[in-house]
Amino acid sequence: MNLGIVILNWNGRQLLEEYLPSVVEHSTPHRIYVADNASKDNSLEWLRSNYPAVKIIEIPQNLGYAGGYNYAMEHCEEDIVCLLNNDVAVTSNWCEPVLEAFARNRSMTACQPKILSDRDKSMFEYAGASGGFLDKLGYPYCRGRIFDTVEKDQGQYDDELSIDWATGAALFIRRELFINLQGFDESFFAHQEEIDLCWRLRNQGHDIKVIPSSIVYHLGAATLAASSPRKTYLNFRNSLTTIVKNDYGNYVWLRLFLRMILDGIAGLRFLIAAQPAQLAAVLKAHFHFYNRLGASLKKREHLKALYLKPSRSREVTSIVYQYYIKGNKKFEQL
């Protein structure tokens, strides 16, 4: 079983200078690719001069996170591929526990390592922590991070277990299956495409795990700041689209209606907080979601024909209720 590590880059020379050395140092003998989304900052010249052994995949235009990785996957050869953000530092022996898990568990098709913060290595990182989950309304949360509350890593989530979604910051996946599923949904452009992909995997009976014995450190928000209205727009729009495509429960339309109400409350909070750009992002997200609902419904019908009832590792009705009403801020309290 061989492994390829693909780092997507767009005008990220400074990030490559900081984070690529650890990947090169700790990933022997696995092949490392940098898939470049038509950068203009001489990233490729720097790579060729400093890391000639790294294989470059030149993407003719910026296809975003989703399209960029889809393009790169077609140019890889390995059985297992790790899609790694360019702001991730890896640790010694980070690949071996993952490859061992793939070897002993053929039903496991994707997984993630434990993600800690590169800003404070004692803390979990927002995007993925120690495995991702979804509540019944489609809200994502993690072992180690619920909404804006991030926990300190004290070994409390070091067990290997099945999860609902694996973070795109360091996503290991069987390449053949990724291609057979047509990869990420390119209409997402960026944000939540890994949740959509993992939901599709689970709907077809595949297992996704977190392997906490593999550890990486993620800077996070290196391309778009957490407070960016663009990120708010993509997250709200793509989350609703993911529900329409993948939730085949009896009450999906009621759940979607409840999500829209909660999105309206979030927009009201932005208004009260005098954040008009964030409010505009939420409104824009809903407008574009409605505008392309027909296309999403067509995808839903195609995917539903492939549906097998998936197993869920846990059921939380509403993480919003747990967090804001009951005050349960930690995963272990759910």
N, C-alpha and C positions, 0 to 999 in steps of 0.2 A: 504494500500500500504506500503510494507516494503522495507527497504534500507540496502544493504550490501556495505561496503567500503573495497576494495581490494587494498592492497599496495604490489607492486612487488618489491622484494629485491634480489640483488646479491652482496654479499660481502659489504653490506652497513650498518654495525653495527653502525658506527659513525653517519651516517645520521639518522638512526632509533632513536638513543639516543637523537638527536637534535630535530627531527620533529614529531616523534610519540606521545610525550606527548600532543601536541596541538590537535591532532586528537582524542585521547582518551578523553581529557577534554571536547571537544566541539561537540562530535558526539553521545552522549547518546540520545536515547536508541538503536542506530543502531549497528549492529554487525560489528566488524572490523576483517578483515583477513590480514595476511601477507603471500603472496605466495612467497616462497623462491626458487630461481633458482639455487639450489645446491651450496650454499655459502660455502666457506672454512674459513671464518673469525669468527667463533663461534657466528654468528648472532642469531641462533636459541637458543643456550644456554642462551644468554643474554635475549632474549624475554621470554623464559619460566621462568626465575628467576624474571624478573621485571614486566612483563605484562601477567600473566597466563590466563587472561580472553580473550586475543587476540587469535583468532583461527588461527592455523598455517596450511598452505597447503604446504607440502613438494613436490617439483618437482624433479624427479630423476636425471635430468641433466639440464644444462643451455640451455633453449629453446629460449633465447632472449626475447625481449619485446613482440613480437607478439605471439610466441608459449607459453610463460609463462602465459600471460593473458588468452589465449584460454584454457589452462589446468586448470587455476584457476576457470574460469567461469563454468566449468563442476562440480566443487565442491562447488558451492554456491547454496543457496536456495531462495534468495530474488527476488522480482519482479523487482526492480530497483537496479542496481549496479553502484557504482562509482569506476572507475579505477584511482587510485591516485598514483602519483609518490612519492617515499620515501624521496624526498627533498621538500615537500610542507607543509607549516604551514597553518592551517585553522583558521577561526575566529568564534566567537560566532554566533550561528544561521545560519551557512553556509548551512546546509542541508534543512531547512524548506522552503525557497523560491523556491528551486528546486523541492521539492516534491509537493508543491502547484501548480507549473506550470505543472507538469506531470498530476496532478489530474484534472485540468481544461481544459487541451488540450490533448485529446486522440491521435491526429495526431502527437504530438511531441514525437519522439522516442529517441532523444538524445539531450544533451545540455552540456554547460560548464558554470562555474562561471566566474566572472571577475578575471583575473590573474594579480597580481601585483608582482613586483620584491622584493624578500626577501633581496636583497643587498641594495636597495633603495626603501622604501615602498611608495614613492611618484610617482614612475615611473611604467609604464606598464612593463610586462615581455615579453621577446622575443617570447616565445613559447605559443602563443594563445591570449595574451592581452585581448581585449573585443570582441572576436569572429573572426573566420577565413573565408577568402574568396579566390576565385580562379579567375584569369583572363582567357581570352579565350585561352591562351597558356599553361594553367595549372600551372602557377606560384602562389604559396600561399602568402598571405599577411593578415594583421589583422587590425582591428580597434585599433589603438594605436601603430602599428609597421609595417613599410614597409621596407623590406630589413634590413639594419643595423640601420635605424633611429627609435628610440623608443621614444614615447611621454610621457610627464608627465600627470598623471591622474588628471584632473581638473573637473571631472564629465561630460565631453563632450560626453562620450559614455555610459551613464548609462541607456539608453532605452533598453528594451527587444525586440529583433527582430530575424528574421530568418537569418541563416548564411549558408555558404557552408560547413564548417567543424568546428568541436569542438576539441580543443586540447586534446591530450592524457595525458597531465599532470594532468588533473582532468576531466575525461570524464564520465558523467552520461548517462546510456543507459538502455533501457528495456532488461532484460536478455534473455527473450524468443526470442526476435527478433535477438539479437546478435548471439545466437546459431543457429537460423534458417538460418542466413546469413553465417554460418560457420566462424564467428568471423573474426579476423585479418588474412591477407594473410601471412602465416608463411615464405614464400620465401623472404619476406622483411627483416626478422630478427629484424630490428629496424629502426625507422625513416620513417615518412610519411605513416605508416600503418593506422593511424587514418583518414588521408585524403582519402585514398582509401576506407576505410569502410564507411565514411560519404558520399562519392560520390555514392557508391552502394546504400546506404539508400535513397538518394535523387532521384536516377534513378528509384527507386521503389515507388516514390511518398510520401516518409516520410519527416517530418519536423524536422529541427535541429535548436536549438535556443541558444542564450546566455542569461543568467540570471544574470545581473550585480549586483543585490541586494545581491547575494551570492559572497563573496570575499575570495580569498586565496592568499598566498604569495609563490612564487616558486623560489627556488635558481637557478635552470637551469644549464645545462652542468655539472651535478654532476658525471655522468658516463663517458661521452665523452666530452672533451673540445670543445668549438665552433670552435677552429682552428684545430681540429684533422683531418688529412687526411682520417681516417676511417669514420668520420661523413660526410665529403665531398663526399666520394665514395657512401655511402648509400643514401644520399639525391639525388644525381644526378641519380643514377641507379633507385631508387624507384619512383622518380617523373616521369620519362619516362614510366616506367611500368604502373603507375597509369593512364596515358593518354591512353595508348593502351587498357587497360582493360575497361575503363569507358566512354570515349568520343565517342559518336555515331553521332556526327555532320557530315554534308556533307563535311567539309574540314578538317577532323581530320588528314589526312596524310600530308596535307600542313602545318597544325599547328605543327605537330610533326617534320617536316623538319625544320621549322623556329626555333623550340626549339633546335634542334641539332646545328644549326648555332650559336645561342646565347650561347650554352654550349661551342662551340669552341672559341668564343670570351672570355668567362670566363676563359677557359684554357690559352688563350694568355695573359690575364691579370696576371694570376699566374706566367707565364713564365717571363714576364716583371718585376714582383715584386720579382723575384728570389726565388720562392716557388716551387721548383721542385717536392716535395712530393705531393703538392696539384694538380699540373698539372698531375702527374701520377695517382692520385685518379680519376680525371675526365676521363682520357683515360681508366682506368680500369673499371669505371662505364659503359662507352659506350660499351666496349668489352663484358662485362657480360650481358648488356642489349640485344645486338644483339644475343649473344649465347643462350639466353633463350627466344627469341622472339616467337618461335613456341609455347612454353608452355603458354606464355601470350596471344597469339591469340586464343588458345583453351579456356582459361578462358573468353576471350572477347565474344566468340560465345555463351558460356553458359549463361553469364550474360545478353547479349543483348536480349535473349529470354524472360527475365523477365522484360524488360525495359518498364517503363511508362514515358511519357514526364514529367520531373520535372519542377517545377517553380524555377526561379532564382531570388534572392532578388536584385541583381544589376548586371550590365554588364560592365566590364572594358576590353577593347580589349587587351591592353598590359600594365601591370604595369611597365615593363622595360622602355617603352617609357614615361609613365607618370613620373617616378622617375628620370631617367637619362637625358631625353631630355627636358621635360617640367619643371622639377624641383619641381614637386609636391611630397613633402616628407611626408605629413600628409594625413590620410584617409579622413578628411573632405574637402580636396582640390580636391579630385578625381571627 
